[in-house]
C-alpha cells in the first residue's frame, strides 16, 4: 500500500523530533521528546512506511526500542521484496 499524504507528513514530524532529540543535551527535554515520538508513532496513519525513514532516524528509533534491530540494516525490508 502506498504511503498517504498524511502518513508522509507524520513521518516528517517523527524525523524532525528525532533530530531535536539528537540536538538536545538536557535529560528532561530528551525524555519529553522521546514521549512525543512514541505518541506520534502510536497515532500514525496505517500507511506510514517505516522503510522511508532516514538512516539516522531509523538508528535512533531502533535504539529507543521503537523499531526492531533488523531495520537498521534493512534486512527485513530486503527479504520482503524478494
C-alpha positions as CSV (number, residue, x, y, z in Angstrom):
1,X,0.0,0.0,0.0
2,X,1.4,3.4,-0.9
3,X,2.1,5.9,1.8
4,X,-0.7,8.5,2.2
5,X,-0.1,12.2,2.3
6,X,-1.0,12.3,6.0
7,X,1.5,9.4,6.7
8,X,4.2,11.3,4.8
9,X,3.7,14.4,6.9
10,X,3.7,12.3,10.1
11,X,6.9,10.6,9.0
12,X,8.5,14.1,8.6
13,X,7.3,15.1,12.0
14,X,8.9,12.0,13.5
15,X,12.2,12.7,11.7
16,X,12.2,16.3,13.0
17,X,11.5,15.1,16.5
18,X,14.4,12.6,16.2
19,X,16.6,15.5,15.1
20,X,15.5,17.5,18.1
21,X,16.4,14.6,20.3
22,X,19.9,14.4,18.9
23,X,20.4,18.2,19.4
24,X,19.1,18.2,23.0
25,X,21.6,17.8,25.9
26,X,19.0,18.2,28.7
27,X,17.8,14.9,30.1
28,X,14.3,16.2,30.8
29,X,13.9,17.6,27.3
30,X,15.2,14.3,25.8
31,X,12.6,12.4,27.9
32,X,9.8,14.7,26.7
33,X,10.9,14.4,23.0
34,X,11.0,10.5,23.3
35,X,7.5,10.6,24.7
36,X,6.4,12.8,21.8
37,X,8.0,10.4,19.3
38,X,6.2,7.5,20.9
39,X,2.9,9.4,20.7
40,X,3.5,10.3,17.1
41,X,4.2,6.6,16.2
42,X,1.3,5.3,18.2
43,X,-1.2,7.5,16.4
44,X,0.4,7.4,13.0
45,X,-1.6,6.6,9.9
46,X,-1.6,2.9,9.0
47,X,0.1,3.6,5.7
48,X,3.2,5.1,7.3
49,X,6.1,3.5,5.5
50,X,8.9,3.0,8.1
51,X,11.3,2.0,5.3
52,X,11.3,5.6,4.1
53,X,12.9,6.9,7.4
54,X,16.4,8.3,7.0
55,X,19.2,6.0,8.2
56,X,19.8,8.4,11.2
57,X,16.2,8.3,12.2
58,X,16.0,4.5,11.8
59,X,19.1,4.0,14.0
60,X,17.7,6.3,16.7
61,X,14.2,4.6,16.6
62,X,15.9,1.2,17.0
63,X,18.0,2.5,19.9
64,X,14.8,3.7,21.6
65,X,13.2,0.3,21.1
66,X,10.5,1.6,18.7
67,X,11.7,-0.4,15.7
68,X,13.2,-3.9,15.6
69,X,17.0,-4.1,15.2
70,X,16.7,-5.7,11.8
71,X,15.5,-2.3,10.4
72,X,19.0,-0.7,10.8
73,X,20.4,-2.8,8.0
74,X,17.2,-3.1,6.1
75,X,17.5,-6.9,6.1
76,X,13.8,-7.4,6.9
77,X,12.8,-4.9,4.1
78,X,15.1,-6.6,1.6
79,X,13.8,-10.0,2.3
80,X,10.2,-9.0,1.9
81,X,10.9,-7.6,-1.6
82,X,12.1,-10.9,-3.0
